[in-house]
């Protein structure tokens, strides 16, 4: 065929006197791709486990392209939210999650849609993988009526079935997640709950209380600590005496995973979920990851990363902001680039396919942003919607200084029983105290 095309090109050049461009390279047919590859993944560190997740992970071409598209969507969505915040279209608090796409995507790839998930304030990405459209997330961030919470919740209050939102109180989602796992066990279902928290929340007392109850009752809960090395802007070395978060559960088995590898996260989450479903109780899973933004979009510079250096003046600790730290992580550990390189080197896809996915994702997110900005604000008359009261609130002693309550010491004696043939005694008058309690 190529020889025939060459002859035709030579003949046309002789007739027209012009050079004819050689035939363009055509993408190989699907049968030329490698449709399934087994990759080596980093071995997990274990606590109280004889065996852990597998060190090899299978990936099909279709699954790889799907994971790539999901992670690229999360990256573009967070980048767009960053732009909208800087344009003052998004107000208030806006914590982003870019750089941690492998954590979000890998967890969702390993659980079922009927399983449960709850997280902290960095909730945009988890809301999307749980089923919320990008448009509804951005509309919620901009406070519009088309948002997933009708514009009332904002950045940390995104909800959908089996996803219990972001939680602004540090660590509050962990005992709530244990409660969801308790409901799964109480109802005798096969579901698990994934409770995600950051290394900043790992030192909260309520986290350890949740660990204790989950271990006592063998709750099907996977406690996931996203360890991105900085709690808000404070280095892990300064905030945690025990940096091994996967061991923090004490009697609870733990796993430490490379959180920048989507395949590693997927396999570890599958292992942990199966451990919970089999009735063995909870698991603590630590994901070693890195976030490109600071704790909030309003943090100065490209990140809030701080390197802890011992000063020469006594015990003084100097914090040196290192913006270049992000630039060092991107080329070597970026989760999207890692998956892309694996698939290209294994003949599972073409560069042009990834470029096409990037273009489509960018267009979809841009359209979602346009719709989010054009959505109307929620009307004032619906401000009190979803607030119900079927009766007056119960009176609480001591809350109203002007209220008069019955004195226990002056309470009338009980009425004696009335026998047949006797008249009922007159009803006693109600005695009220003359003092406010």
C-alpha positions in Angstrom: 0.0 0.0 0.0 2.8 2.5 0.9 4.6 1.6 -2.4 1.3 2.2 -4.3 0.8 5.6 -2.6 4.4 6.5 -3.4 3.9 5.7 -7.1 0.7 7.8 -7.2 2.5 10.7 -5.5 5.3 10.5 -8.1 2.8 10.4 -11.0 0.9 13.5 -9.7 4.2 15.4 -9.2 5.1 14.8 -12.8 1.6 15.9 -14.0 1.2 19.0 -11.8 4.8 19.9 -11.3 4.1 20.3 -7.5 5.3 18.2 -4.7 2.6 16.2 -3.0 2.8 15.8 0.8 3.4 12.3 2.0 0.4 10.6 3.6 -0.1 11.6 7.2 0.6 9.1 9.9 -2.6 7.4 10.9 -3.3 6.3 14.5 -2.8 2.5 14.9 -6.1 0.6 15.1 -7.2 -0.5 18.6 -5.9 -4.0 18.0 -2.3 -2.5 18.0 -2.6 -1.3 21.6 -1.7 -3.3 24.7 -5.1 -3.6 26.3 -4.0 -4.8 29.8 -0.7 -4.4 31.7 0.4 -5.4 35.2 2.5 -2.7 36.8 4.7 -2.9 39.9 3.6 -0.6 42.7 5.4 0.5 45.8 5.2 -1.9 48.8 3.1 -0.6 51.7 4.4 -0.3 55.2 2.2 -2.4 57.5 1.1 -2.2 61.2 -0.4 -5.3 62.9 -0.9 -7.0 59.5 0.9 -10.2 58.3 0.1 -9.4 54.7 -0.8 -6.2 52.9 -2.0 -5.0 49.5 -0.5 -6.6 46.4 2.7 -5.1 45.0 1.4 -5.5 41.4 -1.7 -3.8 39.9 -3.5 -4.7 36.7 -4.7 -1.8 34.5 -6.8 -2.0 31.3 -6.5 0.6 28.6 -10.1 1.7 29.1 -9.7 2.0 32.9 -6.5 3.9 32.5 -8.0 6.5 30.2 -11.0 6.8 32.5 -8.7 7.4 35.6 -6.7 9.9 33.6 -9.8 11.8 32.6 -11.2 11.9 36.1 -7.9 13.2 37.6 -7.5 15.8 34.8 -11.1 17.0 35.5 -10.3 17.4 39.2 -7.1 19.3 38.3 -8.9 21.7 35.9 -11.9 22.2 38.3 -9.6 23.3 41.1 -7.6 25.5 38.8 -10.8 27.2 37.7 -11.9 27.6 41.3 -8.6 29.3 42.0 -9.2 31.7 39.1 -12.7 32.5 40.2 -11.5 33.2 43.7 -8.9 35.6 42.5 -11.5 37.3 40.4 -13.6 37.6 43.6 -16.4 35.6 42.1 -15.9 33.0 44.9 -15.9 34.6 48.3 -14.9 33.3 51.7 -13.0 30.1 52.3 -11.9 28.0 49.3 -9.6 25.1 50.1 -8.3 23.3 47.0 -7.0 19.8 46.5 -4.9 19.9 43.4 -1.9 17.5 43.6 -3.9 14.9 45.5 -5.9 13.6 42.6 -4.5 10.1 43.0 -5.9 9.9 46.6 -9.4 10.9 45.5 -9.6 8.9 42.3 -7.9 5.8 43.7 -10.3 5.6 46.7 -13.4 6.0 44.5 -12.1 3.3 42.1 -11.9 0.8 44.9 -15.2 1.2 46.6 -18.8 0.8 45.4 -21.3 3.6 44.8 -23.3 2.4 47.8 -20.4 2.7 50.1 -20.1 5.9 52.2 -17.5 8.6 52.3 -17.0 11.7 54.5 -14.1 14.2 54.4 -12.9 17.5 55.8 -12.8 20.9 54.3 -11.0 19.9 51.0 -14.2 18.4 49.6 -14.5 19.6 46.0 -12.8 16.6 44.4 -14.5 14.0 46.5 -17.9 15.5 45.7 -17.2 15.1 42.0 -16.0 11.5 42.2 -19.1 10.7 44.3 -21.3 12.0 41.5 -21.7 15.8 41.7 -21.3 17.5 38.3 -18.5 20.2 38.0 -21.1 22.8 37.2 -23.0 22.2 40.4 -19.8 22.3 42.5 -18.7 25.6 40.9 -22.2 27.0 41.3 -22.1 26.2 44.9 -18.7 27.8 45.4 -20.1 31.0 43.7 -23.2 30.9 45.9 -25.7 30.4 43.1 -29.0 28.7 43.1 -27.8 26.0 40.8 -25.3 24.7 43.4 -25.5 21.3 44.9 -26.7 22.9 48.2 -28.7 25.6 46.4 -26.0 28.2 47.1 -26.3 27.9 50.9 -23.4 25.7 51.7 -20.3 27.0 49.9 -17.0 25.3 49.6 -17.1 22.9 52.6 -20.8 21.9 52.4 -21.2 19.7 49.4 -23.5 16.7 49.7 -24.9 13.9 47.6 -26.2 10.4 48.4 -23.6 8.4 50.3 -21.3 11.5 50.6 -21.6 13.4 53.8 -19.8 16.5 52.7 -16.9 18.5 53.8 -16.7 19.4 57.4 -15.2 22.7 58.5 -14.5 21.7 62.1 -11.0 20.1 62.2 -11.4 16.3 62.7 -15.2 16.4 63.2 -15.8 14.1 60.2 -13.9 11.2 61.8 -16.4 10.4 64.6 -19.2 11.1 62.2 -17.7 8.6 59.8 -17.5 6.1 62.7 -21.2 6.7 63.3 -22.0 6.0 59.6 -20.0 2.8 59.9 -22.0 1.9 63.0 -25.2 2.3 61.0 -23.8 -0.1 58.4 -23.1 -2.7 61.0 -26.4 -2.0 62.8 -28.3 -2.5 59.6 -26.2 -5.6 58.7 -25.3 -4.3 55.3 -22.1 -5.0 53.3 -21.2 -1.3 53.1 -18.1 0.4 54.5 -17.5 4.0 55.3 -14.3 5.9 54.3 -13.5 8.7 56.7 -10.9 11.0 55.2 -8.9 13.5 57.4 -5.7 15.4 57.1 -2.5 15.3 59.1 -3.6 18.5 60.8 -6.7 16.7 62.2 -4.7 13.6 63.2 -3.8 15.1 66.6 -7.4 15.8 67.6 -8.7 14.0 70.6 -12.0 13.1 68.9 -10.0 11.2 66.3 -8.7 8.8 68.9 -12.1 8.5 70.6 -13.5 7.4 67.2 -10.6 4.9 66.8 -11.4 3.5 70.3 -15.1 2.9 69.6 -14.5 1.6 66.1 -12.1 -0.9 67.4 -14.4 -2.0 70.3 -17.3 -2.5 68.0 -15.3 -3.7 64.9 -16.9 -1.1 62.8 -16.5 -1.3 59.0 -14.6 2.0 58.7 -11.5 2.9 56.7 -9.8 5.9 58.4 -7.8 7.6 55.7 -5.2 10.2 56.7 -4.1 12.4 53.8 -0.6 13.2 54.9 0.6 16.1 52.7 3.4 17.0 55.1 1.8 20.3 56.2 -1.1 20.8 58.6 -2.4 24.1 57.3 1.1 25.7 56.9 2.9 24.0 59.7 5.4 21.3 59.0 4.6 17.8 60.2 7.9 17.7 62.1 6.8 20.7 64.2 3.2 19.5 64.9 3.4 15.7 65.4 5.7 13.8 67.8 4.7 10.6 66.0 4.7 11.1 62.3 3.7 7.5 61.5 0.0 8.1 61.2 -0.8 4.6 60.1 0.3 3.4 63.6 -1.8 5.9 65.4 -4.7 3.5 65.8 -2.9 1.4 68.3 -4.7 -1.9 68.2 -6.2 -1.0 64.7 -4.2 -2.4 61.7 -2.6 0.3 59.6 -1.2 0.8 56.1 1.1 3.5 54.7 0.6 4.0 51.0 2.2 6.1 48.2 -0.6 8.6 47.8 0.7 10.0 44.5 0.2 6.7 42.7 -3.5 6.1 41.8 -2.9 2.4 41.3 -1.3 2.0 44.7 -4.1 3.9 46.3 -6.7 1.8 44.5 -5.1 -1.5 45.5 -4.6 -0.4 49.2 -8.2 0.8 49.5 -9.5 -2.4 48.0 -7.5 -4.3 50.6 -8.7 -2.1 53.5 -12.4 -2.3 52.3 -12.3 -6.0 52.1 -10.8 -6.2 55.5 -13.7 -4.2 56.9 -16.4 -6.1 54.9 -15.1 -9.4 56.3 -15.9 -8.3 59.9 -12.4 -7.8 61.1 -13.0 -4.2 62.1 -11.5 -0.8 61.0 -8.2 0.0 59.2 -6.1 3.2 59.4 -4.6 4.1 56.0 -2.0 6.8 55.6 -1.6 8.3 52.1 1.7 10.1 51.6 0.8 12.8 49.2 1.4 16.5 48.4 -0.9 19.4 47.7 0.2 22.2 45.3 -1.9 24.9 47.0 -1.7 26.0 50.5 -4.5 25.3 53.0 -6.7 27.9 51.4 -6.7 29.8 48.2 -6.1 33.0 50.1 -2.7 31.8 51.3 0.1 33.9 50.0 2.4 32.7 47.2 2.1 29.5 45.3 2.0 27.4 48.5 2.2 27.6 52.3 5.1 25.2 52.3 7.6 25.8 55.1 10.9 24.2 55.7 11.8 23.8 59.3 15.4 24.8 60.1 17.0 25.0 63.5 18.2 28.5 64.1 21.5 29.4 65.8 19.8 31.6 68.4 18.8 29.2 71.2 15.8 27.1 70.4 14.4 29.5 67.9 13.0 27.9 64.8 13.1 29.7 61.5 10.5 29.0 58.9 11.6 29.6 55.4 8.9 29.6 52.7 10.0 27.5 49.8 7.9 28.2 46.7 10.3 26.1 44.6 9.3 23.0 46.6 6.1 22.7 44.5 8.1 22.9 41.3 10.4 20.1 42.5 7.5 17.8 43.2 5.6 18.3 39.9 8.1 16.8 37.5 9.0 13.8 39.7 5.8 12.8 41.6 2.8 14.4 39.8 0.0 11.7 39.9 -1.4 12.6 36.5 2.0 12.6 34.8 2.8 9.3 36.4 -0.2 7.5 35.1 0.3 9.0 31.6 3.9 7.9 31.5 3.0 4.4 32.5 0.4 4.1 29.7 2.6 5.6 27.0 5.6 3.5 27.9 3.5 0.3 27.8 1.9 1.1 24.4 -1.6 1.5 26.0 -2.4 4.9 24.4 -1.1 7.7 22.2 0.0 11.2 23.1 -2.7 12.5 20.9 -5.4 10.7 22.9 -4.2 12.4 26.1 -4.2 15.7 24.3 -7.7 15.1 23.1 -8.8 14.3 26.7 -7.1 17.4 28.0 -8.9 19.6 25.4 -12.4 18.1 26.1 -11.9 18.4 29.9 -10.8 22.0 29.6 -13.8 22.8 27.4 -16.2 21.1 29.8 -14.9 22.9 32.9 -14.9 26.2 31.1 -18.5 25.7 30.2 -19.3 24.7 33.8 -17.6 27.9 34.9 -19.6 30.0 32.5 -22.9 28.5 33.7 -21.9 28.9 37.3 -21.2 32.6 36.9 -24.5 33.1 35.0 -26.6 31.3 37.5 -28.9 33.5 39.6 -28.4 34.0 43.3 -30.9 32.2 45.5 -33.9 34.4 46.2 -34.2 36.0 49.6 -37.6 34.4 50.2 -36.1 30.9 50.3 -33.6 31.8 53.0 -35.5 29.8 55.6 -36.3 26.8 53.5 -35.6 23.4 54.9 -35.9 24.8 58.5 -38.8 23.1 60.2 -40.4 23.3 63.7 -43.5 21.2 64.5 -43.9 22.6 68.0 -42.6 25.3 70.3 -39.1 24.4 71.6 -38.9 22.8 75.0 -38.2 25.1 77.9 -34.7 24.6 79.3 -34.2 25.5 82.9 -32.1 28.6 83.5 -32.2 29.9 79.9 -34.8 32.6 80.5 -34.3 34.7 83.7 -37.9 36.0 83.5 -39.5 32.5 83.5 -41.2 31.3 86.7 -40.8 27.6 87.4 -42.3 25.2 89.9 -40.2 24.9 93.0 -39.3 21.3 93.8 -39.5 22.0 97.6 -43.0 23.5 97.3 -44.4 20.9 95.0 -47.8 19.7 96.4 -48.0 16.2 97.8 -49.4 13.5 95.6 -53.1 13.1 95.5 -54.3 10.1 97.7 -56.1 7.4 95.8 -59.9 7.6 95.7 -61.8 4.5 96.6 -65.2 3.6 95.3 -68.0 5.6 96.9 -65.7 8.4 98.0 -65.6 11.9 96.6 -62.6 13.1 94.8 -60.7 15.8 96.8 -60.5 19.2 95.3 -57.6 19.7 92.9 -54.7 21.5 94.6 -53.6 24.8 93.4 -50.3 25.0 91.5 -47.5 26.6 93.5 -45.0 28.7 91.6 -41.7 29.9 92.9 -41.3 33.6 93.3 -37.8 33.5 92.1 -36.4 33.0 88.7 -34.1 30.0 88.5 
